[in-house]
Amino acid sequence: MDSFYNILLHAHSGLRWLVLIALLVAIFQTFSKRGKFGDISETKSVLITFILTNLQFIVGLILYFISEKVQFNSNTMQNDIIRFFTVEHILMMVVAVALINIGYSRSKRATKPFNSAFNFYFIALILILISIPWPFRELGSGWF
């Protein structure tokens, strides 16, 4: 069980970089086409970001249920690390994934699809950057 957890944790940490890169590419591509009519399929990065984000979410959800950093007891809110992983990280990431899913879905139906994708993806990027346990935040996580 311990090796399975470590594999998932490393996959989750590595996938974060792919998600961030794909998200940045999608944001730049949709920003350059904002206000224009077209088909969102012109920018494959929007779809790739959608897929990678949902894959990352599934791995993260599995980790949430098997991690020792997620605890539901009277000390949860008093311990910064446990509170972050039990409440803050999962809540903000669920919202970010929801925004990416909404942005992708709306962009497929919108007359100006790049505006929808850009707006939702940009807000999701901000939430993701805030809720990543960066090493400088001292939340018990490293770069990988």
N, CA, C and O of each residue as an XYZ file, in Angstrom:
576
protein
N       0.822     -1.196      0.000
C       0.000      0.000      0.000
C       0.864      1.256      0.000
O       0.521      2.260     -0.624
N       1.993      1.185      0.712
C       2.868      2.344      0.806
C       3.490      2.686     -0.548
O       3.625      3.862     -0.887
N       3.867      1.672     -1.318
C       4.461      1.939     -2.628
C       3.416      2.481     -3.604
O       3.730      3.331     -4.438
N       2.178      1.995     -3.505
C       1.094      2.508     -4.335
C       0.863      3.991     -4.042
O       0.674      4.790     -4.959
N       0.880      4.347     -2.770
C       0.713      5.738     -2.362
C       1.839      6.599     -2.921
O       1.591      7.689     -3.437
N       3.077      6.114     -2.821
C       4.218      6.878     -3.326
C       4.169      7.055     -4.840
O       4.517      8.118     -5.356
N       3.743      6.026     -5.542
C       3.609      6.124     -7.002
C       2.568      7.177     -7.355
O       2.802      8.023     -8.218
N       1.420      7.126     -6.691
C       0.375      8.111     -6.955
C       0.816      9.525     -6.582
O       0.524     10.480     -7.301
N       1.510      9.653     -5.474
C       1.971     10.966     -5.033
C       2.963     11.558     -6.035
O       2.886     12.744     -6.356
N       3.893     10.741     -6.530
C       4.849     11.229     -7.525
C       4.146     11.545     -8.851
O       4.480     12.529     -9.511
N       3.188     10.726     -9.234
C       2.425     10.998    -10.454
C       1.649     12.305    -10.317
O       1.600     13.103    -11.254
N       1.051     12.521     -9.163
C       0.288     13.736     -8.907
C       1.205     14.964     -8.932
O       0.842     16.005     -9.479
N       2.374     14.837     -8.346
C       3.325     15.946     -8.336
C       3.869     16.234     -9.735
O       4.031     17.396    -10.108
N       4.149     15.196    -10.503
C       4.653     15.387    -11.859
C       3.594     15.910    -12.811
O       3.866     16.757    -13.661
N       2.382     15.393    -12.657
C       1.282     15.847    -13.518
C       0.970     17.324    -13.329
O       0.460     17.975    -14.241
N       1.270     17.852    -12.154
C       0.967     19.266    -11.910
C       1.687     20.150    -12.913
O       1.151     21.165    -13.358
N       2.923     19.753    -13.270
C       3.694     20.548    -14.222
C       3.078     20.470    -15.616
O       3.028     21.471    -16.330
N       2.615     19.295    -16.001
C       1.958     19.158    -17.303
C       0.668     19.977    -17.349
O       0.370     20.628    -18.351
N      -0.088     19.937    -16.257
C      -1.333     20.717    -16.191
C      -1.025     22.203    -16.283
O      -1.684     22.924    -17.032
N      -0.038     22.670    -15.535
C       0.303     24.093    -15.558
C       0.787     24.542    -16.935
O       0.399     25.608    -17.412
N       1.626     23.737    -17.570
C       2.118     24.088    -18.904
C       0.964     24.113    -19.905
O       0.833     25.059    -20.682
N       0.134     23.078    -19.884
C      -1.009     23.021    -20.809
C      -1.971     24.177    -20.555
O      -2.512     24.758    -21.496
N      -2.180     24.504    -19.301
C      -3.079     25.604    -18.949
C      -2.532     26.942    -19.435
O      -3.281     27.768    -19.958
N      -1.243     27.156    -19.265
C      -0.627     28.400    -19.745
C      -0.696     28.503    -21.270
O      -0.995     29.567    -21.812
N      -0.420     27.402    -21.954
C      -0.506     27.403    -23.419
C      -1.932     27.701    -23.862
O      -2.146     28.505    -24.769
N      -2.910     27.057    -23.226
C      -4.317     27.289    -23.583
C      -4.711     28.735    -23.329
O      -5.421     29.335    -24.136
N      -4.265     29.291    -22.235
C      -4.600     30.686    -21.914
C      -3.986     31.631    -22.946
O      -4.656     32.552    -23.413
N      -2.723     31.415    -23.307
C      -2.097     32.282    -24.298
C      -2.759     32.148    -25.668
O      -2.963     33.146    -26.358
N      -3.093     30.928    -26.061
C      -3.738     30.735    -27.363
C      -5.131     31.342    -27.404
O      -5.506     31.968    -28.396
N      -5.898     31.164    -26.342
C      -7.247     31.729    -26.342
C      -7.202     33.241    -26.180
O      -8.067     33.940    -26.708
N      -6.210     33.763    -25.459
C      -6.076     35.217    -25.322
C      -5.796     35.860    -26.674
O      -6.326     36.926    -26.985
N      -4.968     35.213    -27.465
C      -4.625     35.778    -28.773
C      -5.805     35.757    -29.745
O      -5.805     36.488    -30.736
N      -6.804     34.927    -29.467
C      -7.968     34.830    -30.360
C      -9.241     35.385    -29.731
O     -10.327     35.221    -30.287
N      -9.119     36.042    -28.572
C     -10.302     36.586    -27.892
C     -11.045     37.537    -28.800
O     -10.442     38.294    -29.562
N     -12.372     37.490    -28.709
C     -13.213     38.379    -29.496
C     -13.446     37.904    -30.916
O     -14.222     38.510    -31.655
N     -12.787     36.835    -31.301
C     -12.945     36.322    -32.662
C     -13.942     35.174    -32.680
O     -14.115     34.457    -31.694
N     -14.583     35.023    -33.812
C     -15.466     33.896    -34.016
C     -14.617     32.719    -34.474
O     -13.541     32.899    -35.045
N     -15.100     31.548    -34.225
C     -14.355     30.375    -34.667
C     -14.804     29.145    -33.920
O     -15.820     29.142    -33.225
N     -14.023     28.106    -34.082
C     -14.297     26.831    -33.446
C     -13.193     26.572    -32.430
O     -12.009     26.710    -32.740
N     -13.581     26.199    -31.223
C     -12.604     25.984    -30.159
C     -11.653     24.844    -30.499
O     -10.563     24.758    -29.933
N     -12.053     23.969    -31.418
C     -11.171     22.858    -31.798
C      -9.922     23.348    -32.538
O      -8.991     22.574    -32.759
N      -9.897     24.642    -32.924
C      -8.691     25.209    -33.534
C      -7.529     25.192    -32.546
O      -6.368     25.110    -32.947
N      -7.838     25.267    -31.277
C      -6.806     25.263    -30.240
C      -6.910     23.956    -29.463
O      -7.721     23.831    -28.546
N      -6.097     23.002    -29.831
C      -6.105     21.687    -29.175
C      -5.674     21.784    -27.715
O      -5.975     20.898    -26.915
N      -4.976     22.853    -27.372
C      -4.493     22.999    -26.000
C      -5.639     23.091    -24.996
O      -5.481     22.698    -23.840
N      -6.790     23.606    -25.428
C      -7.947     23.694    -24.532
C      -8.422     22.292    -24.167
O      -8.725     22.017    -23.006
N      -8.485     21.412    -25.153
C      -8.885     20.020    -24.913
C      -7.824     19.269    -24.102
O      -8.157     18.520    -23.184
N      -6.559     19.469    -24.438
C      -5.486     18.792    -23.706
C      -5.491     19.215    -22.241
O      -5.309     18.385    -21.350
N      -5.698     20.504    -21.993
C      -5.780     20.999    -20.614
C      -6.962     20.368    -19.891
O      -6.841     19.962    -18.735
N      -8.083     20.284    -20.553
C      -9.282     19.662    -19.992
C      -9.000     18.207    -19.588
O      -9.364     17.785    -18.490
N      -8.362     17.455    -20.465
C      -8.073     16.043    -20.195
C      -7.058     15.889    -19.063
O      -7.269     15.106    -18.136
N      -5.956     16.640    -19.141
C      -4.927     16.539    -18.103
C      -5.449     16.954    -16.731
O      -5.112     16.341    -15.718
N      -6.262     17.986    -16.705
C      -6.810     18.453    -15.430
C      -7.717     17.407    -14.810
O      -7.658     17.180    -13.602
N      -8.542     16.776    -15.602
C      -9.431     15.746    -15.065
C      -8.658     14.504    -14.635
O      -9.017     13.868    -13.643
N      -7.611     14.152    -15.363
C      -6.748     13.041    -14.956
C      -6.069     13.366    -13.623
O      -6.013     12.526    -12.726
N      -5.561     14.576    -13.507
C      -4.921     15.012    -12.268
C      -5.928     14.990    -11.112
O      -5.583     14.624     -9.989
N      -7.142     15.374    -11.389
C      -8.189     15.381    -10.365
C      -8.487     13.967     -9.870
O      -8.665     13.753     -8.671
N      -8.541     13.015    -10.775
C      -8.812     11.622    -10.385
C      -7.686     11.075     -9.508
O      -7.944     10.434     -8.489
N      -6.443     11.329     -9.903
C      -5.303     10.882     -9.098
C      -5.342     11.565     -7.731
O      -5.119     10.919     -6.708
N      -5.623     12.865     -7.712
C      -5.704     13.605     -6.459
C      -6.816     13.110     -5.560
O      -6.656     13.062     -4.340
N      -7.930     12.747     -6.141
C      -9.061     12.240     -5.362
C      -8.712     10.905     -4.701
O      -9.069     10.670     -3.546
N      -8.025     10.042     -5.424
C      -7.585      8.776     -4.830
C      -6.628      9.050     -3.680
O      -6.741      8.441     -2.617
N      -5.683      9.969     -3.891
C      -4.743     10.331     -2.834
C      -5.468     10.906     -1.614
O      -5.081     10.652     -0.473
N      -6.499     11.667     -1.864
C      -7.250     12.288     -0.768
C      -7.795     11.235      0.195
O      -7.809     11.442      1.409
N      -8.236     10.118     -0.350
C      -8.842      9.095      0.491
C      -7.834      8.150      1.143
O      -8.192      7.419      2.067
N      -6.573      8.148      0.679
C      -5.594      7.237      1.282
C      -4.442      7.961      1.981
O      -3.586      7.313      2.584
N      -4.409      9.273      1.909
C      -3.304     10.030      2.485
C      -3.414     10.162      3.999
O      -4.505     10.287      4.555
N      -2.258     10.132      4.647
C      -2.213     10.365      6.093
C      -2.346     11.848      6.415
O      -2.618     12.212      7.559
N      -2.156     12.704      5.418
C      -2.272     14.148      5.631
C      -3.720     14.620      5.639
O      -4.002     15.782      5.930
N      -4.622     13.722      5.321
C      -6.047     14.039      5.351
C      -6.647     13.331      6.558
O      -6.694     12.102      6.620
N      -7.101     14.129      7.508
C      -7.650     13.575      8.746
C      -8.908     14.338      9.137
O      -9.017     15.548      8.934
N      -9.831     13.614      9.690
C     -11.066     14.221     10.169
C     -11.172     13.968     11.662
O     -11.743     12.970     12.102
N     -10.614     14.887     12.429
C     -10.699     14.781     13.884
C     -10.692     16.185     14.482
O     -10.759     17.173     13.752
N     -10.612     16.271     15.776
C     -10.699     17.570     16.443
C      -9.466     18.447     16.216
O      -9.522     19.657     16.435
N      -8.367     17.856     15.785
C      -7.132     18.618     15.561
C      -6.963     19.086     14.120
O      -5.989     19.771     13.810
N      -7.874     18.737     13.250
C      -7.733     19.039     11.830
C      -7.554     20.526     11.568
O      -6.649     20.913     10.829
N      -8.374     21.344     12.144
C      -8.333     22.778     11.858
C      -7.198     23.491     12.605
O      -6.876     24.631     12.271
N      -6.602     22.862     13.583
C      -5.534     23.495     14.351
C      -4.158     23.252     13.733
O      -3.233     24.032     13.962
N      -4.015     22.201     12.969
C      -2.750     21.856     12.325
C      -2.767     22.405     10.894
O      -3.623     22.035     10.090
N      -1.813     23.290     10.586
C      -1.797     23.942      9.270
C      -1.689     22.962      8.106
O      -2.376     23.115      7.096
N      -0.840     21.970      8.245
C      -0.625     21.010      7.157
C      -1.862     20.145      6.945
O      -2.316     19.968      5.814
N      -2.395     19.616      8.015
C      -3.579     18.752      7.902
C      -4.783     19.552      7.396
O      -5.548     19.062      6.566
N      -4.954     20.782      7.894
C      -6.060     21.624      7.430
C      -5.923     21.928      5.943
O      -6.903     21.900      5.200
N      -4.698     22.217      5.521
C      -4.483     22.533      4.103
C      -4.900     21.373      3.215
O      -5.653     21.565      2.261
N      -4.421     20.169      3.517
C      -4.718     19.024      2.661
C      -6.140     18.496      2.838
O      -6.723     17.975      1.888
N      -6.703     18.620      4.030
C      -8.044     18.104      4.273
C      -9.126     19.034      3.737
O     -10.160     18.570      3.256
N      -8.896     20.339      3.815
C      -9.949     21.292      3.465
C      -9.556     22.212      2.304
O     -10.214     22.216      1.264
N      -8.502     22.979      2.481
C      -8.184     24.064      1.558
C      -7.787     23.567      0.168
O      -8.339     24.027     -0.832
N      -6.848     22.644      0.095
C      -6.345     22.157     -1.188
C      -7.461     21.509     -2.008
O      -7.652     21.838     -3.179
N      -8.179     20.606     -1.398
C      -9.229     19.898     -2.134
C     -10.355     20.835     -2.564
O     -10.869     20.710     -3.676
N     -10.742     21.763     -1.705
C     -11.834     22.677     -2.035
C     -11.478     23.570     -3.218
O     -12.256     23.704     -4.162
N     -10.295     24.180     -3.158
C      -9.908     25.076     -4.255
C      -9.659     24.318     -5.552
O      -9.950     24.827     -6.635
N      -9.124     23.109     -5.449
C      -8.882     22.325     -6.660
C     -10.190     21.839     -7.291
O     -10.306     21.792     -8.516
N     -11.154     21.486     -6.475
C     -12.467     21.092     -7.020
C     -13.080     22.268     -7.776
O     -13.632     22.088     -8.861
N     -12.987     23.456     -7.212
C     -13.522     24.646     -7.879
C     -12.757     24.906     -9.178
O     -13.368     25.219    -10.199
N     -11.433     24.781     -9.150
C     -10.627     25.005    -10.354
C     -10.969     23.992    -11.452
O     -11.096     24.364    -12.618
N     -11.116     22.730    -11.087
C     -11.476     21.701    -12.071
C     -12.882     21.970    -12.622
O     -13.127     21.806    -13.817
N     -13.784     22.375    -11.758
C     -15.134     22.720    -12.217
C     -15.090     23.884    -13.201
O     -15.791     23.862    -14.212
N     -14.281     24.893    -12.919
C     -14.153     26.034    -13.836
C     -13.595     25.609    -15.185
O     -14.057     26.083    -16.223
N     -12.615     24.726    -15.182
C     -12.052     24.249    -16.443
C     -13.085     23.438    -17.215
O     -13.189     23.572    -18.434
N     -13.848     22.602    -16.525
C     -14.901     21.832    -17.193
C     -15.989     22.749    -17.752
O     -16.456     22.548    -18.873
N     -16.386     23.742    -16.982
C     -17.407     24.692    -17.455
C     -16.862     25.491    -18.634
O     -17.554     25.677    -19.634
N     -15.627     25.960    -18.517
C     -15.026     26.735    -19.604
C     -14.932     25.938    -20.891
O     -15.215     26.458    -21.970
N     -14.537     24.680    -20.782
C     -14.445     23.841    -21.975
C     -15.831     23.595    -22.578
O     -16.011     23.694    -23.791
N     -16.801     23.277    -21.728
C     -18.152     22.996    -22.224
C     -18.785     24.222    -22.868
O     -19.377     24.127    -23.944
N     -18.664     25.359    -22.220
C     -19.242     26.588    -22.775
C     -18.550     27.017    -24.054
O     -19.192     27.545    -24.963
N     -17.257     26.798    -24.131
C     -16.528     27.226    -25.327
C     -16.926     26.406    -26.551
O     -16.799     26.880    -27.680
N     -17.400     25.197    -26.340
C     -17.838     24.386    -27.482
C     -19.149     24.895    -28.070
O     -19.438     24.657    -29.243
N     -19.946     25.597    -27.260
C     -21.253     26.074    -27.715
C     -21.294     27.574    -27.999
O     -22.246     28.053    -28.615
N     -20.297     28.313    -27.569
C     -20.327     29.770    -27.656
C     -20.021     30.265    -29.067
O     -19.328     29.602    -29.839
N     -20.557     31.451    -29.389
C     -20.242     32.058    -30.681
C     -18.830     32.628    -30.678
O     -18.162     32.652    -31.712
N     -18.382     33.082    -29.523
C     -16.991     33.530    -29.358
C     -16.342     32.623    -28.314
O     -16.190     33.009    -27.155
N     -15.963     31.418    -28.730
C     -15.522     30.390    -27.783
C     -14.232     30.719    -27.047
O     -14.014     30.241    -25.933
N     -13.386     31.521    -27.653
C     -12.094     31.809    -27.035
C     -12.255     32.671    -25.790
O     -11.469     32.558    -24.849
N     -13.274     33.536    -25.779
C     -13.546     34.349    -24.592
C     -13.924     33.467    -23.410
O     -13.404     33.639    -22.308
N     -14.828     32.525    -23.643
C     -15.275     31.629    -22.565
C     -14.112     30.817    -22.014
O     -13.904     30.752    -20.803
N     -13.368     30.207    -22.906
C     -12.248     29.373    -22.465
C     -11.225     30.210    -21.701
O     -10.751     29.801    -20.641
N     -10.888     31.379    -22.238
C      -9.888     32.225    -21.578
C     -10.342     32.621    -20.181
O      -9.583     32.471    -19.224
N     -11.553     33.118    -20.046
C     -12.033     33.609    -18.753
C     -12.032     32.516    -17.689
O     -11.516     32.722    -16.590
N     -12.596     31.375    -18.001
C     -12.677     30.283    -17.028
C     -11.301     29.682    -16.735
O     -10.987     29.381    -15.584
N     -10.492     29.509    -17.761
C      -9.173     28.920    -17.567
C      -8.258     29.843    -16.768
O      -7.458     29.374    -15.958
N      -8.369     31.142    -16.990
C      -7.523     32.088    -16.263
C      -7.850     32.090    -14.765
O      -6.944     32.088    -13.932
N      -9.128     32.094    -14.428
C      -9.524     32.043    -13.018
C      -9.080     30.723    -12.394
O      -8.618     30.695    -11.253
N      -9.222     29.631    -13.144
C      -8.775     28.322    -12.654
C      -7.269     28.318    -12.401
O      -6.809     27.748    -11.413
N      -6.501     28.950    -13.286
C      -5.050     29.018    -13.094
C      -4.701     29.719    -11.787
O      -3.831     29.257    -11.049
N      -5.359     30.810    -11.502
C      -5.097     31.537    -10.255
C      -5.401     30.655     -9.049
O      -4.610     30.594     -8.108
N      -6.538     29.974     -9.073
C      -6.891     29.079     -7.960
C      -5.886     27.938     -7.809
O      -5.514     27.574     -6.693
N      -5.458     27.388     -8.917
C      -4.504     26.280     -8.868
C      -3.173     26.752     -8.288
O      -2.589     26.076     -7.441
N      -2.699     27.901     -8.739
C      -1.426     28.415     -8.224
C      -1.490     28.705     -6.730
O      -0.509     28.509     -6.013
N      -2.630     29.167     -6.265
C      -2.804     29.451     -4.841
C      -2.843     28.166     -4.021
O      -2.347     28.134     -2.895
N      -3.425     27.116     -4.574
C      -3.660     25.919     -3.776
C      -2.627     24.807     -3.955
O      -2.786     23.731     -3.381
N      -1.586     25.039     -4.727
C      -0.510     24.052     -4.828
C       0.353     24.160     -3.567
O       0.682     25.265     -3.137
N       0.718     23.031     -2.979
C       1.579     23.076     -1.783
C       3.046     23.310     -2.151
O       3.874     22.408     -2.023
N       3.358     24.505     -2.600
C       4.716     24.853     -2.994
C       5.675     24.672     -1.816
O       5.269     24.854     -0.668
N       6.935     24.319     -2.073
C       7.895     24.109     -0.977
C       8.071     25.329     -0.077
O       8.263     25.177      1.130
N       8.010     26.529     -0.637
C       8.197     27.730      0.176
C       7.035     27.988      1.139
O       7.145     28.829      2.031
N       5.934     27.274      0.963
C       4.790     27.411      1.875
C       4.936     26.545      3.116
O       4.143     26.653      4.050
N       5.953     25.684      3.126
C       6.252     24.816      4.273
C       5.046     23.977      4.700
O       4.655     23.961      5.867
N       4.465     23.277      3.708
C       3.316     22.428      3.983
C       3.671     20.955      3.870
O       2.794     20.112      3.681
N       4.938     20.649      3.984
C       5.354     19.260      3.992
C       5.497     18.634      2.632
O       5.529     17.408      2.521
N       5.587     19.454      1.571
C       5.751     18.917      0.231
C       6.986     19.501     -0.417
O       7.399     20.617     -0.104
N       7.568     18.743     -1.316
C       8.727     19.201     -2.053
C       8.350     19.537     -3.476
O       7.170     19.641     -3.813
N       9.359     19.706     -4.309
C       9.098     20.027     -5.711
C       8.540     18.827     -6.465
O       7.813     18.995     -7.444
N       8.874     17.613     -6.020
C       8.341     16.408     -6.686
C       7.862     15.443     -5.636
O       7.375     14.362     -5.968
